Amino acid sequence: MLKSTFTVTGRPVMQTAKQDVEELLKLLPDDSTLEDIHYHLYVLEKIRRGEARAKTEGTLTQDEVEARLRKWITK
């Protein structure tokens, strides 16, 4: 896992992967399955990677996204 710049709760803090997991476990219901935990960790990691990529590569405006989608969407 990447070191996070934002925690699960959205507070800006640098923390380790272990701390991310501990924080996530506190937020999940007690009856969460291993599959639930795995899914939430997967989503959290994908978000973190997306944020890091957006920081290095930039993002698109709404108009740019719509223009790109028009090429793929058929009526």
DSSP file (Angstrom, degrees, kcal/mol; ACC not computed):
  #  RESIDUE AA STRUCTURE BP1 BP2  ACC     N-H-->O    O-->H-N    N-H-->O    O-->H-N    TCO  KAPPA ALPHA  PHI   PSI    X-CA   Y-CA   Z-CA
    1    1 A M              0   0    0      0, 0.0    16,-0.2     0, 0.0     2,-0.1   0.000 360.0 360.0 360.0 149.4    0.0    0.0    0.0
    2    2 A L        -     0   0    0      1,-0.1     2,-0.3    43,-0.1    46,-0.1  -0.475 360.0-101.7 -75.8 152.0    1.0    3.5   -0.6
    3    3 A K        -     0   0    0     -2,-0.1     2,-0.2     1,-0.1    13,-0.2  -0.626  49.5-124.6 -69.7 134.7    1.7    5.9    2.3
    4    4 A S  E     -A   15   0A   0     11,-1.1    11,-0.8    -2,-0.3     3,-0.1  -0.517  27.8-168.1 -90.0 149.9   -1.4    8.0    2.5
    5    5 A T  E    S+     0   0A   0      1,-0.3     8,-0.6    -2,-0.2     2,-0.4   0.558  88.0  38.7-100.5 -17.0   -1.8   11.7    2.4
    6    6 A F  E    S-A   12   0A   0      6,-0.3    -1,-0.3     9,-0.1     9,-0.1  -0.997  82.2-135.4-132.1 138.4   -5.4   11.4    3.5
    7    7 A T    >   -     0   0    0      4,-2.3     3,-1.9    -2,-0.4    13,-0.1  -0.248  37.8 -92.1 -82.9 176.3   -6.8    8.9    6.0
    8    8 A V  T 3  S+     0   0    0      1,-0.3    -1,-0.1     2,-0.1    12,-0.0   0.837 129.7  50.8 -56.4 -34.8  -10.0    6.9    5.6
    9    9 A T  T 3  S-     0   0    0      2,-0.1    -1,-0.3     1,-0.0    15,-0.0   0.450 121.4-108.0 -86.6  -0.2  -11.9    9.6    7.4
   10   10 A G  S <  S+     0   0    0     -3,-1.9    -2,-0.1     1,-0.3    -1,-0.0   0.443  70.9 141.4  91.8  -0.2  -10.4   12.3    5.1
   11   11 A R        -     0   0    0      1,-0.1    -4,-2.3    -5,-0.1     2,-0.8  -0.617  58.2-117.6 -76.9 131.4   -8.1   13.9    7.6
   12   12 A P  E     +A    6   0A   0      0, 0.0     2,-0.3     0, 0.0    -6,-0.3  -0.577  60.9 132.8 -74.0 108.7   -4.8   14.9    5.9
   13   13 A V  E     -     0   0A   0     -2,-0.8     2,-0.5    -8,-0.6    -3,-0.1  -0.985  55.3-122.7-152.9 141.6   -2.1   12.9    7.7
   14   14 A M  E     +     0   0A   0     -2,-0.3     2,-0.3    -9,-0.1    -9,-0.2  -0.781  47.2 155.8 -84.9 128.9    0.9   10.8    6.6
   15   15 A Q  E     -A    4   0A   0    -11,-0.8   -11,-1.1    -2,-0.5     2,-0.1  -0.958  39.2-100.7-148.7 168.2    0.5    7.3    8.0
   16   16 A T     >  -     0   0    0     -2,-0.3     4,-2.1   -13,-0.2     5,-0.1  -0.335  36.2-106.4 -86.1 168.0    1.6    3.8    7.3
   17   17 A A  H  > S+     0   0    0      1,-0.2     4,-2.4     2,-0.2     5,-0.2   0.884 121.9  55.4 -59.5 -39.4   -0.3    1.0    5.6
   18   18 A K  H  > S+     0   0    0      1,-0.2     4,-2.5     2,-0.2    -1,-0.2   0.908 107.3  48.6 -61.9 -41.9   -0.7   -0.7    9.0
   19   19 A Q  H  > S+     0   0    0      2,-0.2     4,-2.4     1,-0.2    -1,-0.2   0.877 108.8  54.3 -66.6 -36.3   -2.3    2.5   10.4
   20   20 A D  H  X S+     0   0    0     -4,-2.1     4,-2.5     2,-0.2    -2,-0.2   0.931 110.0  46.9 -59.1 -45.8   -4.6    2.7    7.4
   21   21 A V  H  X S+     0   0    0     -4,-2.4     4,-2.7     2,-0.2    -2,-0.2   0.921 111.3  50.9 -64.1 -44.9   -5.8   -0.9    8.1
   22   22 A E  H  X S+     0   0    0     -4,-2.5     4,-1.5     1,-0.2    -1,-0.2   0.913 112.5  46.6 -59.0 -43.2   -6.3   -0.1   11.8
   23   23 A E  H  X S+     0   0    0     -4,-2.4     4,-1.2     2,-0.2    -1,-0.2   0.909 112.1  50.4 -66.7 -41.7   -8.3    3.0   11.0
   24   24 A L  H >X S+     0   0    0     -4,-2.5     4,-1.6     1,-0.2     3,-0.6   0.920 107.7  53.4 -61.6 -44.2  -10.4    1.1    8.4
   25   25 A L  H 3< S+     0   0    0     -4,-2.7    -1,-0.2     1,-0.3    -2,-0.2   0.845 104.9  55.3 -61.3 -34.1  -11.1   -1.7   10.9
   26   26 A K  H 3< S+     0   0    0     -4,-1.5    -1,-0.3    -5,-0.2    -2,-0.2   0.831 110.3  46.5 -65.9 -31.0  -12.4    0.8   13.4
   27   27 A L  H << S+     0   0    0     -4,-1.2    -2,-0.2    -3,-0.6    -1,-0.2   0.753  96.7  84.7 -84.8 -25.4  -14.9    2.2   10.9
   28   28 A L  S  < S-     0   0    0     -4,-1.6     4,-0.0     1,-0.1     9,-0.0  -0.447  89.5 -97.8 -79.4 151.3  -16.2   -1.2    9.6
   29   29 A P    >   -     0   0    0      0, 0.0     3,-1.7     0, 0.0    -1,-0.1  -0.264  31.5-114.6 -63.0 154.3  -19.1   -3.0   11.4
   30   30 A D  T 3  S+     0   0    0      1,-0.3    -2,-0.1    -4,-0.1    -5,-0.0   0.763 114.3  58.0 -62.4 -25.7  -18.1   -5.8   13.8
   31   31 A D  T 3  S+     0   0    0      2,-0.0    -1,-0.3     0, 0.0     2,-0.1   0.217  76.4 135.6 -92.5  17.3  -19.8   -8.4   11.6
   32   32 A S    <   -     0   0    0     -3,-1.7     2,-0.1     1,-0.1    -4,-0.0  -0.384  48.9-135.3 -64.2 139.0  -17.7   -7.5    8.5
   33   33 A T     >  -     0   0    0      1,-0.1     4,-2.3    -2,-0.1     5,-0.2  -0.434  24.1-106.7 -87.6 167.9  -16.4  -10.5    6.7
   34   34 A L  H  > S+     0   0    0      1,-0.2     4,-2.7     2,-0.2     5,-0.2   0.867 124.3  55.7 -60.7 -35.1  -12.8  -11.0    5.4
   35   35 A E  H  > S+     0   0    0      2,-0.2     4,-2.5     1,-0.2    -1,-0.2   0.906 106.3  50.0 -63.7 -41.5  -14.2  -10.4    2.0
   36   36 A D  H  > S+     0   0    0      2,-0.2     4,-2.4     1,-0.2    -2,-0.2   0.928 112.7  46.8 -60.2 -46.3  -15.7   -7.0    3.1
   37   37 A I  H  X S+     0   0    0     -4,-2.3     4,-2.3     1,-0.2    -2,-0.2   0.920 112.2  49.9 -63.7 -44.7  -12.4   -6.0    4.6
   38   38 A H  H  X S+     0   0    0     -4,-2.7     4,-2.4     1,-0.2    -1,-0.2   0.920 110.5  50.6 -60.6 -44.4  -10.5   -7.0    1.5
   39   39 A Y  H  X S+     0   0    0     -4,-2.5     4,-2.6     1,-0.2    -2,-0.2   0.928 110.7  48.0 -60.0 -46.7  -12.9   -5.1   -0.7
   40   40 A H  H  X S+     0   0    0     -4,-2.4     4,-2.5     1,-0.2    -1,-0.2   0.873 112.1  49.5 -65.1 -37.2  -12.6   -1.9    1.4
   41   41 A L  H  X S+     0   0    0     -4,-2.3     4,-2.4     2,-0.2    -1,-0.2   0.901 110.7  51.0 -65.8 -40.2   -8.8   -2.1    1.4
   42   42 A Y  H  X S+     0   0    0     -4,-2.4     4,-2.3     2,-0.2    -2,-0.2   0.935 112.1  45.8 -61.6 -47.5   -8.8   -2.6   -2.4
   43   43 A V  H  X S+     0   0    0     -4,-2.6     4,-2.4     1,-0.2    -2,-0.2   0.923 112.0  51.5 -62.8 -44.9  -11.1    0.4   -2.9
   44   44 A L  H  X S+     0   0    0     -4,-2.5     4,-2.4     1,-0.2    -1,-0.2   0.912 110.8  48.2 -58.9 -43.8   -8.9    2.5   -0.6
   45   45 A E  H  X S+     0   0    0     -4,-2.4     4,-2.6     2,-0.2    -1,-0.2   0.905 110.3  51.1 -64.6 -42.2   -5.8    1.5   -2.4
   46   46 A K  H  X S+     0   0    0     -4,-2.3     4,-2.2     2,-0.2    -2,-0.2   0.899 110.9  49.1 -62.7 -40.3   -7.3    2.3   -5.8
   47   47 A I  H  X S+     0   0    0     -4,-2.4     4,-2.6     2,-0.2    -2,-0.2   0.932 111.2  49.5 -62.7 -46.3   -8.4    5.8   -4.5
   48   48 A R  H  X S+     0   0    0     -4,-2.4     4,-2.3     1,-0.2    -2,-0.2   0.912 112.0  47.7 -61.2 -43.3   -4.9    6.5   -3.2
   49   49 A R  H  X S+     0   0    0     -4,-2.6     4,-2.6     2,-0.2    -1,-0.2   0.894 111.7  50.9 -65.5 -38.6   -3.3    5.5   -6.5
   50   50 A G  H  X S+     0   0    0     -4,-2.2     4,-2.6     2,-0.2    -2,-0.2   0.905 110.2  49.0 -64.0 -41.9   -5.7    7.6   -8.4
   51   51 A E  H  X S+     0   0    0     -4,-2.6     4,-1.8     2,-0.2    -2,-0.2   0.910 112.6  48.0 -63.3 -41.9   -5.0   10.6   -6.2
   52   52 A A  H  X S+     0   0    0     -4,-2.3     4,-1.7     2,-0.2    -2,-0.2   0.906 112.8  48.4 -65.6 -41.2   -1.3   10.1   -6.7
   53   53 A R  H  X S+     0   0    0     -4,-2.6     4,-3.4     1,-0.2     5,-0.5   0.902 109.9  51.7 -66.0 -40.7   -1.7    9.7  -10.4
   54   54 A A  H  X S+     0   0    0     -4,-2.6     4,-1.6     1,-0.2    -1,-0.2   0.868 108.5  52.9 -62.7 -35.7   -3.8   12.9  -10.6
   55   55 A K  H  < S+     0   0    0     -4,-1.8    -1,-0.2    -5,-0.2    -2,-0.2   0.883 119.5  32.5 -67.5 -38.4   -1.2   14.7   -8.7
   56   56 A T  H  < S+     0   0    0     -4,-1.7    -2,-0.2     2,-0.1    -1,-0.2   0.844 132.4  28.6 -88.3 -35.5    1.6   13.7  -11.1
   57   57 A E  H  < S-     0   0    0     -4,-3.4    -3,-0.2     1,-0.2    -2,-0.2   0.578 102.7-129.3-104.0 -11.9   -0.3   13.5  -14.4
   58   58 A G     <  -     0   0    0     -4,-1.6     2,-0.2    -5,-0.5    -1,-0.2  -0.247  20.7 -93.8  88.5 177.5   -3.0   16.1  -13.8
   59   59 A T        -     0   0    0     -4,-0.1     2,-0.3    -2,-0.1    -5,-0.0  -0.758  27.3-112.3-127.6 173.2   -6.8   15.7  -14.3
   60   60 A L        -     0   0    0     -2,-0.2     2,-0.1     1,-0.0    -2,-0.0  -0.785  25.8-120.8-106.9 151.5   -9.3   16.5  -17.0
   61   61 A T     >  -     0   0    0     -2,-0.3     4,-2.2     1,-0.1     5,-0.2  -0.411  33.1-105.4 -79.6 166.4  -12.0   19.1  -17.0
   62   62 A Q  H  > S+     0   0    0      1,-0.2     4,-2.6     2,-0.2     5,-0.2   0.902 122.8  52.5 -58.6 -42.1  -15.7   18.0  -17.4
   63   63 A D  H  > S+     0   0    0      1,-0.2     4,-2.3     2,-0.2    -1,-0.2   0.891 108.3  50.3 -62.6 -40.1  -15.7   19.3  -21.0
   64   64 A E  H  > S+     0   0    0      2,-0.2     4,-2.1     1,-0.2    -1,-0.2   0.902 111.2  48.7 -64.6 -41.2  -12.6   17.2  -21.8
   65   65 A V  H  X S+     0   0    0     -4,-2.2     4,-2.5     2,-0.2    -2,-0.2   0.933 111.6  49.0 -64.0 -45.8  -14.2   14.1  -20.4
   66   66 A E  H  X S+     0   0    0     -4,-2.6     4,-2.0     1,-0.2    -2,-0.2   0.893 110.0  51.8 -62.3 -39.7  -17.4   14.7  -22.3
   67   67 A A  H  X S+     0   0    0     -4,-2.3     4,-0.8     1,-0.2    -1,-0.2   0.909 111.7  46.6 -63.4 -42.0  -15.5   15.2  -25.5
   68   68 A R  H >X S+     0   0    0     -4,-2.1     3,-0.7     1,-0.2     4,-0.6   0.902 111.5  51.2 -66.3 -40.4  -13.6   12.0  -25.0
   69   69 A L  H >X S+     0   0    0     -4,-2.5     4,-2.5     1,-0.2     3,-1.2   0.853  98.9  65.1 -66.9 -33.7  -16.7   10.0  -24.2
   70   70 A R  H 3< S+     0   0    0     -4,-2.0    -1,-0.2     1,-0.3    -2,-0.2   0.824  97.2  57.1 -58.0 -30.8  -18.5   11.3  -27.3
   71   71 A K  H << S+     0   0    0     -4,-0.8    -1,-0.3    -3,-0.7    -2,-0.2   0.792 115.1  36.4 -69.1 -26.9  -15.9    9.4  -29.3
   72   72 A W  H << S+     0   0    0     -3,-1.2     2,-0.4    -4,-0.6    -2,-0.2   0.743  99.2  84.6 -98.0 -28.0  -16.9    6.1  -27.6
   73   73 A I     <  -     0   0    0     -4,-2.5     2,-0.4     2,-0.0     0, 0.0  -0.641  58.4-166.9 -84.7 128.2  -20.7    6.5  -27.1
   74   74 A T              0   0    0     -2,-0.4    -3,-0.0     1,-0.1    -2,-0.0  -0.868 360.0 360.0-111.4 148.9  -22.8    5.5  -30.0
   75   75 A K              0   0    0     -2,-0.4    -1,-0.1     0, 0.0    -2,-0.0   0.439 360.0 360.0 -99.8 360.0  -26.5    6.4  -30.4
